[in-house]
Amino acid sequence: MPVWYFAYGSNLDVDGMKKRVGQWHDLRPAKLKGFRIVFNVYSTSWRGGVANIVEDPQSIVYGALYLLDEE
């Protein structure tokens, strides 16, 4: 059964997502109310901060919804 995946940050790069997940059934713009983007997670492969989301009632994160196969 397909599942919706909310993408933000580097996962908005369609070519990068194709490499990571293959194909998807649908792709739509989306926004997630009550959250904001922060760079509070360190990545050894990127050698720096990567995007993460945290709750913030006054904020919105803009992103995309991918409809993916469950596996």
C-alpha positions, 0 to 999 in steps of 0.5 A: 500500500502506498504511503505519503512522505513529506519531503523538505530540504535536500529531499526536494531535489527530484534527481536525488530522490530518484536515486534514493527511492526510485519511482513514486506514484504522485508528487505534490507541493505541500506545507506543514503548519506548526513546524520550522526548519533548523540545521541542528543535526551534524552529518559526517558525510556532508561535514556540516549541519543538515535540515531537520524540522522542529515544532514551532506553532508560528511557523510553516515548512514548505515542501513536497509530498511524494506518494511512495510504495511502502517498502 
